[in-house]
Amino acid sequence: MTQSRTEAEYCAEKLKALSDPLRLRIVELLQQGELAVGDICEFLDTEMVLVSHHLQILKGADLVASRRDGRYMLYSLKPGLLKRDARNTSAQLDFGCCQLQVPHPPQPD
């Protein structure tokens, strides 16, 4: 029972990090690949401090990775987290303990 409780807690941590609509929108954007905070802000028409806060929550839940490129911080989904179907029509976040289907990212106008 201890093992399944640990898995349940692990999965609940991931789902809790995704429980905010803005964080889900960030995950949608990051499906396309690495983005700087400023790019995410522009796509979502949201202030940088708010986007940075939500990125830190996603990073703390081990859903998002970051790397420095000069003076910019670039964010991406953790490697192996996003699983696409063969036709690339849907994707799931695979936590190991459970999977969550995520919508396709918005297409640029």
N, C-alpha and C positions, 0 to 999 in steps of 0.2 A: 504494500500500500504506500510506503514511503516513496518508492520510485514513481508511481503514477501521480502522487501528489506533487512531486517535483516537476514532472512533465506538465501537469495542469498549471502550476505556478509559472513555469517558463512560458507556456502558451498564453496565459492570461496577461503576462507582462507585455508580450508582443501586441496582443489585441488592444490592450489599454493604450499603448502608444499610438495606435491607429484610430482611436476613438474620437478624435477631433477632425471635423471636416477639412480644415486647412492642412492638417498633416496628411490626410488622404490625397488632397490635391497635389501636395508636394511629391508624394510617392508616385502619383500619376505622371508628373513631369519627369521625374528621375528615371522612369522606364525608358525614356529616349536616350539616356546616357548622362554623363557628367555635366553638372551646371554650377556656375558661380552663384552666390547668394543674390547678387544684383540681378542676374538673369531670372532667377526664381521670383524675385520681387516684381520685376517687370511683367512677367507672364501672369502673375496672380494679382497684380495691382494692389500690393500690400507693402506696408512699411518694413524696412530692413530689420529693425529690432524684433518685430514679431516673427518674421521668417526665421531669423537666427535662433530665437527661443525655441521654435518648433523643431528646427533641425537638431538642436541639442537634445531634445527629448527623443527624437528618432534615433540619434546616434547613441544615446544612453541605453536604448532598448536593443542595440546592436542590429538595427535595420539599415542604417546609413553609414557610409564610410566617407572620410574627408582626406584631402591631401592639399598641400600648399603648392601653388604654382606662382612663383614670384610673390607679388603682394596679394594674390587672390587665393581664397579657399574654395576648392572645388568639391562638390558633394555628388555622391552616386549611391545607388542601392548596393548593399553588401554583395559581393560576388556569390553566385549560387542561390541567392534568395529568390530571384525572379525566374519562373519556369514558363516558357511559352509553348503553346501547342504547335503541331507540325505545320499548320496553315497560317500561323501567326495571327489568328483571329481572337485569341484570348490569352490571358496570362494569369498565373497564380503566384502569390507569395507563399513560398514553401518554408515553413518554420520547422519542419521535421516532425513535430507533434500534430500539426494540422496545416491546412492550406486555406488561403483566402483568395478568391477570385477578385481581381482588380480591373476596373474599367480601362479601356485604351486611353492613352493621353490625348488631350485636345490637339487637333491639327491646326497648324498655323493658317491664318487667313491669306 
